Amino acid sequence: MKHDQFSQWLGIEVLEAKEGFSKIKMTVRKEMINGLGIVHGGIAFSLADTCFALACNSRNTLSVALDTAINFVKPVHVEDVLTAQATEIHNGKNTGLYQVT
């Protein structure tokens, strides 16, 4: 996190990070809102991506995402606090699978 300028700009706070797991949170700011008055999808995705990155890189082996999908279940507004949790489902030789909620 100390070298991740974007996650720092987002205001992400690490609540817990251990092997194969992480939990983080951030507060939505006005500059994160799109033209419809709700959080920009890229902001929510970035929160999930940072959470994933902390969990999958927890063994000091550099890892990046191969494929992702996201579902936006309700609108998010200024001052809402978002929490993300990444859980390792599978850690293989070449790939892993993580669920972020």
N, C-alpha and C positions, 0 to 999 in steps of 0.2 A: 504494500500500500504506500510506502514512503516514496516510491518512484512512480506511482500511478497518479499523474496530475489530473486526469479526467475524473477519476473516482473521488479525488480530493475536492475538485470543483463541485461535484454532485453533493458533497457534504456527507458522504457515507461514513458511518460509524460501525466498526467491527464489534459485534456483541460476543461472538464465539467463533473460534477457528481451531479445528483439530484435524487429524488425518481423515480425509474423506467427507468432511462436514464443515459448513460454515453458516453463520447467521449474522446478518447485517441490517442496518436500517438507515433511512434518510428522511428528511422533511422536505416536502415539495415547496419550491419557491416560485414566485410569480414569473420569473424568466424561463421556467420549465413548462409553461402553459401554452397550448396551441391556440389557433384562431377560433376554436369552438369553446374555449374556456375550460378545457380539461387538460390534464397532463399529456404532453406529447408522448406518443407510443415509444419513441426512441429512448426517452428518459426511463420509463418503466423497464424496457428491455435492457438498458445499460445497468440498472440495479441488479437485475437477474444475472447478467453476464459477469459482473464483478463478483457476485456471490459464488457463481460457478467457478470462476477463476481461482478464488481462494480455496475452495474445496479440492479441485482437481490438481492444483499445484502444491498440495500440502505435504507431498513426499519429496519435495525438492527436485522433481523431474519436470522440466518445462513442458507444459501442455497447453494446447489451444483447442477451440471448438471445431469440430468437423461438420456438425449439422445441428440446427436448433429449430425449435418451434415455440410459439408463445400464444397464449389465449388471454385476452383482456376481458375480465368478467364483470367489471363495473368501472364507472368513471372515477377519476381521482382529481382532487382539487387542491388549490393553494392551502398550505398549512397541514394537509394530510400527512401522516407519518406512514411510510411504507416499510415493511419488514420482509426480507427475503431469507429463505433457508434452503441451502443446497445439501442434498443427501446423496451419497454415492450408492448406486444400485449395483454396479459391476466395475471392477478394476482389472482389466485384462492386460496382456503383454503389449498390445499396440493401441488399444482403444479402451475407453471407459464409458460408463453411462451414469448420468446424474439427473436427478429430478430437483427442480427449483420451484418452490411454492412461495 
